[in-house]
């Protein structure tokens, strides 16, 4: 099984070296590709200077578009599985093996690196959105996902093609609900995530509120009219 790590990166010049060097030095069994999503900082320059494997998008297309580009790259080069790791260093690649083992053992289609399989989700403003979206997914699918906002995910070959070539697939919680209602099997593996050490998230208070509104609307309503094959 050939596995590819896809690293979507938008303005991660301060983090990308640490993330990629860790993979190169400690996890050489996995290939990787950085998808520079039209960054306006020195992300592209850093990657070029270090000779990293880089897919350089000329404009910012957002996370869904960056993942779609990475999935098409994986499909073109014949990878069987892809792992999505954020470019800010929050996701630890040491958990990839346990995620792969879970897929092998269960035959599932997607594995989520979850912070809350064995640990309780803290009740806080920061986690409120995740709790709400998890509840909405549960009432619309009858199934529970403990960490719906985790961006650390493993996909099998069928999902590589779906996310790469079907415009209705994006790496967001509403797509998880859509997939569950189509019979796609999703498992979770306990992981620990690191805090961002440099740069800042694109999500602020208002963008987070808008994100919640969009996701809630999509889970409750839009998923039922999305095109199904």
MOBELJO-V579511 format. One record per residue. N is the residue number from 1. PSI is psi in degrees with one decimal (* if undefined). OMEGA is omega as a letter, one per 30 degrees, with the letter a starting at -180 (999 if undefined). Layout:
N,PSI,OMEGA  N,PSI,OMEGA
This chain:
1,123.1,l  2,126.1,a  3,136.9,a  4,131.2,l  5,123.3,l  6,125.1,a  7,93.5,l  8,133.4,a  9,123.8,l  10,112.0,a  11,54.3,l  12,33.5,a  13,-30.5,a  14,-10.9,a  15,-26.3,a  16,-35.2,l  17,-45.9,a  18,-42.4,a  19,-50.5,a  20,-40.0,l  21,-36.0,l  22,-42.6,l  23,-46.9,a  24,-43.4,a  25,-36.6,a  26,-16.2,a  27,56.4,a  28,-9.9,l  29,-13.1,l  30,136.5,l  31,163.4,l  32,157.0,l  33,132.4,l  34,130.2,l  35,99.1,l  36,110.8,a  37,63.5,l  38,38.3,a  39,146.5,l  40,-1.3,l  41,-152.6,a  42,21.4,a  43,-49.1,a  44,-44.6,a  45,-44.0,l  46,-46.6,a  47,-42.0,l  48,-43.9,a  49,-32.6,a  50,-5.7,l  51,27.8,l  52,156.7,l  53,111.0,a  54,132.0,l  55,113.8,a  56,105.0,l  57,132.5,a  58,-22.7,l  59,160.9,l  60,119.6,a  61,1.1,l  62,169.1,a  63,-43.4,a  64,-44.4,l  65,-37.4,l  66,-42.6,l  67,-39.7,l  68,-43.0,l  69,-43.0,l  70,-37.4,l  71,-38.2,l  72,-38.4,l  73,-47.0,a  74,-42.1,l  75,-42.3,a  76,-39.9,a  77,11.2,l  78,29.8,l  79,145.5,a  80,-26.3,a  81,148.9,l  82,147.6,l  83,125.2,l  84,119.4,l  85,132.9,l  86,152.2,a  87,2.1,a  88,-1.5,l  89,6.8,a  90,-27.5,a  91,131.2,a  92,118.3,a  93,-7.2,l  94,-17.8,l  95,-4.2,a  96,-42.1,a  97,-42.8,l  98,-31.6,l  99,-41.8,l  100,-42.2,l  101,-39.3,l  102,-42.4,l  103,-41.5,l  104,-42.1,a  105,-40.7,a  106,-19.0,a  107,23.3,a  108,170.3,a  109,-30.1,a  110,138.2,l  111,129.7,l  112,130.2,l  113,104.6,a  114,138.9,l  115,-10.1,a  116,34.7,l  117,-51.6,a  118,-7.0,a  119,148.2,l  120,143.6,l  121,124.3,a  122,141.7,l  123,104.2,a  124,167.7,l  125,-36.1,a  126,-34.8,a  127,-3.7,a  128,-43.7,a  129,-43.6,l  130,-40.5,l  131,-44.7,a  132,-47.5,a  133,-38.2,l  134,-39.6,l  135,-42.7,a  136,-39.3,l  137,-40.0,a  138,-43.7,a  139,-20.5,l  140,-14.9,a  141,-20.0,a  142,7.9,a  143,153.0,a  144,130.8,l  145,124.0,a  146,-31.1,a  147,79.3,a  148,-22.4,a  149,2.2,l  150,130.8,l  151,4.5,l  152,104.4,a  153,146.4,l  154,134.1,a  155,142.7,l  156,-178.0,a  157,-39.1,l  158,-40.3,l  159,-31.2,l  160,-44.9,a  161,-38.5,l  162,-50.1,a  163,-24.6,a  164,-31.8,a  165,-2.8,l  166,117.0,a  167,-11.4,a  168,0.4,a  169,128.2,l  170,154.3,a  171,61.7,a  172,163.5,a  173,-33.7,a  174,-31.1,l  175,-33.7,l  176,-43.3,l  177,-44.6,l  178,-44.9,a  179,-43.0,l  180,-39.7,l  181,-9.1,l  182,4.5,l  183,7.9,l  184,135.2,a  185,123.3,a  186,129.7,l  187,164.9,l  188,145.7,l  189,134.8,l  190,130.0,l  191,164.9,l  192,141.2,l  193,148.0,a  194,156.2,l  195,147.1,l  196,132.2,a  197,-15.4,a  198,156.4,a  199,-172.9,l  200,153.2,a  201,149.9,l  202,-13.6,a  203,120.7,l  204,-170.9,a  205,-49.7,a  206,-40.0,l  207,-31.8,l  208,-40.2,l  209,-43.6,l  210,-39.5,l  211,-44.8,l  212,-41.9,l  213,-46.2,a  214,-46.9,a  215,-41.7,a  216,-45.4,l  217,-42.7,a  218,-41.8,l  219,-43.0,a  220,-32.6,a  221,-54.6,a  222,-31.9,a  223,-25.0,a  224,-15.2,l  225,3.9,l  226,146.6,a  227,134.0,a  228,138.5,l  229,*,999
